[in-house]
Amino acid sequence: GLLHDIGRAAEYNTGADHQLAGKELAGTILKECGFNEKEIRIIQQVIAGHSHDRGHETAVYEEEAEMIAGWIKSADHLSRNCMFCKASDSCKWSETRKNRTIVW
């Protein structure tokens, strides 16, 4: 979860897809932190597959990765406070991507 948006800087600086850039960055970080190859592969698949309405061609292969990517996608959406955001009207996100509710 901590690494799922690590590629945002590349998106803002170069227009690169943040999920694919994040997948690559995370691989380097996870290897340096001592994760094994399977763990790295699963985490990279989660990062590449947590999209919101984007139709990425990135396939999630590991069953664990597909399940975790769903959790990350849900948590990512629910953590947005779009209802309080002053830029909500000019936001690039579609209305279906904006979180307008608080779940207790």
N, C-alpha and C positions, 0 to 999 in steps of 0.2 A: 503494500500500500504506500509506503513512504516514497518509493521510486516511480510510481505510476505516471507522474507528470514531469519527470526530470528532463524530458526533451522539450519542454516549453521554451527554454531559452533559444534553442535552435529554430523553433517555429517563429518566434518573434524576430530573431536576427536574420534568418535566411529564407523563411517561408517553408522550411522542411516540415514534414508530418511529425508532430511531437511524439506520437506513439512509436513510430519507427526509429526516430532519433533516440528516444528514451530506451528502447530495447537495446540499442548498441551501447549506450552509455552505461546502462545497468549491467551489461555483461562484464565490462571492465571492472566496475566497482565490486560486483559480487565475487568475481574471481579473486580480487585482492583481499576480500573479506573471508575467503576460505570456503565458499560454497562449492559443492561438487557439481559436476557437469549436468546431471539430471535436474538438480535444484535450479541451476542457472537457466536451463532450457525452459522449465516450467514458468519461472518468474518472467523471463523474456516474453513468453507466449501470453502471459497475463497482461503485461504492459502493452504489447502490440494488439491485444484483443479487447481492450476495455472501451472501445469506441462508443460514441453516442450518435446514432443516426448518420454514420459516415459511409457505410458500405465498404469498409476496408476489405481488401482481398487477402489480408493476413489471416490465415487459417490457424485455429487453435487446435493442436493435435492431442495433447495430453488431457485425459478426462479431468484430472485435478485442475489444470490450467483453465479449462472452460468454466468449471464451477467457480473458481476463485475470481476469474475475470467478470463473471456476473455479479459477484458480491462487490467487487471494486466499482463496477459501473453504477450499481445501486447506491453505494455509499457516496460516490463522487457526486451523483445527482442530489441526494438528500442533504449533502453538506453545503450546498449552495443556498444562500439566503437572498434569492432574487427579489423576494417581496420587499426587502429593505434597501435594495441597491438603487442608488441615484442614477445610474447609467442604464437601468433596465430597458428603458424605451429605445435606446440607441444600441443596445447590445447585439452582437453578431449571432447569438444563439437564437434558434427558432423558439416559438412559444412552447413547443412540446419538450424542449430541452431545459427550459427554465423551471426552477423549483419555486412554486408559489405557495407551498404549504409547509407546516412544521409537523413532523411525526413524533409523537411521544412514546 
